[in-house]
Every structure is written in structure tokens, then in C-alpha cells.
């Protein structure tokens, strides 16, 4: 059963994951490279070589390839499991903690505008 409240779009976008904690900066360095498996207005499923415990809050930068935009958003790790395709990778479910309305607007435009003939639907949740 799909627990997402928003429609998910299957697409691969480059992701850079950073910690929101100053104590973790040495571990994360300049960031951890990852990619999305799917994305919605409320979150994403990401694939990464790093295990993130449930409840962790991370800062992520997503390069939206189709619209060539970058968004920066904090997210909470909701689940993590080993990637079925590659045992060295993990899949994590990230729920976005939208604090910047521009981030949400960029995602709406990216996910809906081109696919709906240039218009944004009155309702983006189902």
C-alpha cells in the first residue's frame, strides 16, 4: 500500500546530502552523492551508499534534471533498507520539511507544469 499523500514521479535526479548538525560535518565532508528513484511534492526515495537511521534530519540538494533547477530542502528519514539491485547501496524514504515556499513552488512547476500542458492543476494532492 502506498503511504504517500502526493503523486510520485519515477525519475532519477542527482542529490547531494549534507547533515543539518555541525557535529557531523567532518563525517559528511562536502556531502554524500545520491540519486532519486522517485520524487513527489512531499518527499523522495533516494539511493545512497550511506546508511541513514530513521528520524535523522538531512539537508539535501536535488538537481532537477528536466527543468535544470536545483532545490535545497531539509528532510526527515522515514525508512531505510538495503537496495535490492546493489548490496553496497541503501534506499531511504525522505519526507521533505518544506520551510521555503520557493522550494515547493519549484517542485510543483517541475513535476506538474510540463506534464499538464503547461498548467498547474488546482489540486496537486490526491
Buried (B, 14 or more C-beta within 10 A) or exposed (E): EEEBEBBBBEBEBBBBBBBEEEEEEEEBEEBBEBBBBBBBBBBBBBBBEBEBEEEBBBBBBBBBBEBEBEBBBBBBBBEBEEBEEEEEBBBBBBBBBBEEEEBBEBBBBBBBBEEEEEEEEEEBEE
